[in-house]
Amino acid sequence: MSLSHRLEKCYSGAVHDVLLAMGHRDCVLPPEIRPLDPHRRLAGEVFTVSGHSDESLDDHETLLQWTGLLSRVPADTVAVCQPHDNTMSHMGELSAETLKLRGVRGYVVDGGCRDSEFIYQIGFRVFCKYYTPKDIVGRWVPDAFGEPIQIGEVTIHNADYVVADRDGVVIIPGQMAEEVVAEAEKVLRTESLVRKAILQGEDPQQAYLKYGKF
């Protein structure tokens, strides 16, 4: 099973706790970034994108550059975008369908989304800060791919890993990903033992002392 699929079986809280225990504190994106569908977890290798607003460009130029962005995102990755903009949508219906068809796992953006009902229906996993019908056409362009970006207090590098669910979005440094996922899997197994003990009537404090986890 791939690392992305293994990570997708974990949850953000467990991964955060593992990173914290390893001394890596700055790993959680701002809580304003929320899932379009809170029932769908997203995990995978990161492909970074950044951009900026530029209303001097015409519609054709912005669409040309946006479709170029869609072409660049590799299959089986999660695009993570810092748009440097809080006014417009940076994901929509045709774009989501295109990325899904190309095998992209999902999209995390420190910005907006539109056509949210359609994207929800097709099952493409998007985490965003807000919704707005305002489009990027004639207003915004990508300017870098695969370069470090910053969202909140977290610096994100290409080939880092991300896990996102209804609790939030956690970034795992790429060089730590294998170890973090293995430790998170151990946490899940231990929590299952604690849960089973409590359901069988064991005192919660005794269960904690027995397994060292709660």
N, C-alpha and C positions, 0 to 999 in steps of 0.2 A: 504494500500500500504506500502511495506517495506521501511525502511529508505534508503536503497541502491537505490531503484527505484525512490524515491522522489528526492534524490541527483542527480540522472542521468538526471533529468529534469531541474536542475539548470546549471549554467555555471561557469567556473573557476573565471572569473572576479568578479561576484557577491559574490561568496563564499569568495574570497580573501578580498573584501571590508568589509564584515561582520566580518571576523576574525580580520582585522586591527582595526575596530571600537571597538572590544572587547579587544584590547590590545595585540593580538597575532600576532607578526610581522614575525617570522621565520616560514613560512608555504609554500613557493613556491620553488619547486625543480629547479635546474639549467636549463636555457632555452635551453641548448643543447639537453635535453631529449624531443624528438619529436614523434608525432603519426605516426605509419605506415600508417594509413588511417585517414587523417584529418577530414573526414566527420563523424567519429564515436566517440562519447563521451564515456568515461569510468568512472564508479563510483562504489564504494562499500567498504566493510570492508577490511582492510589490513591484509594480512598474510606475515610476514617478512621472508626473506631468506638472508643469507650471504654466501660467499664462498671465495676461494683463488686459485691461480694457483699453481700447483704442478706437475712438469714434471717427478717426480720420480715414479709415479704410472703408472701401465699398462692400456691399453685400457679397459680391462674388469672391473677393479676396478672403473675407472672414470664413465663408463656407468652404473655400478651397483649403484653407489651413485647418479648419475643424475636421473635414473629412480625412485630411492627412493624419490628424491625431488618431482617428478611428482605425486607420490602416496600420499605425505604428504599434498599437498595444498588442503584445504577444499573447497567443492563446495560453490558457491555463494560468494567467496571472490576474492580479487585482490591480486595476488602475487606481492610483491615489493622486488626487489633483489639488494643488494649491492655486486657485484662480486669482488671488489678490483682488477679489471683488465681492461685494455683499449686496449687489443690486439686481442680478439677473440669474437666469437658469444656465447651468453648465452640464445638463443632461436632459434628454428628451426622448420621445417615442422612437423615432427612426434610429437614433444613435444607440439606444439601449438594445433595440432589436438587432442592429448590426453587430454590436459587441457580443451579444449572446450567440448569434449565429457563428461568429468567428471563434467561439470557445473561450472567451474571456469570462473569468469567474464572477466578477462584480466590479463595482465602482464606488470609491469613497471620495467625497469632495467637501472641502471647506467652503462650500457655496451652495448654490440652489439647484433645484430640479423642477421640471414641469412634465406634463403628460403622465402624472404619477399613477392614475388609475390604470392606464394601459400598461405601464411598466410593471405594476403590481400583478396584472393579469397574466403577463407572459412569464413572470417569475424571475426576472433579472434583478439581482440583488444590488440595491443602491442604498448607501448611507449618505445623508446630506444634512445641511444646516437649516434649510428653509425651502419653501415652495413658492414659485412665482411663475406667471405666464410670460414674463418678459424674456425674450430670446437673446442669444448672443449675436445674431446676424447684424453686421454693420457696427458691432460694438466691442467684440472681444476676440482675442487670438491666443493660441498656445505659443509659448516661446522657448520651452526647453523640455527635453525628454531624457529620462534616466539620470537626471542630476539631483543632488540633495535638495529637499524642500523642508520647510518648517510649518507645522500646524500646531497652534498653541505653543506649548513648551517642548514639543517633541520634534527632533530632527529626524527625517525619514530618508533613508538611502535606497536607491534601486537595489533589488534583490534582498531587502529586508522581508520579513513576513508580517502579515496582519491577521488578527482574528477579531471579528466583530459580531455582536449580538445585541439583544435589546438592552443589555446593561452598559454597553459602550464599545469603544474601539481601542484595541491594544496593538502596539507595534513591537515586534521582536527583531532585534538586530540580526542580520543574516548569519553572522558567524556563530551566534548562540542558538540558532533556531532548532537544530537537531537535539541539543541537550535540553532546551526548554520544553520541547514537545514531549520528550521522554519523561521528564520530571512531572509535567502536567498529567500525563497518563497515569503515573504512580499516584498522584493526588486523587484522581478520580477513582482508582481502585480502592484506596484507603477510605475515601468518603463512602463508598458503597458498603464497606465493612462496618463503618460507624452507623450508617443508616440502618443496616440490617440488625445490628445489636440493639439499637433503640427501639425499632419496631418489635423486637422480641422481648422488650420490657426492661432492658438494661438501663441503669441510671445514666443520664447523659454525662455527668462528671466522670463516672467510672469508664464510660466508653471513650471519653477524651483521654483519660490517663492510660487506657489500654492501647489506643492506636496513635496517640499524639497528634490528633487532627480533629478539628470541628469547624 
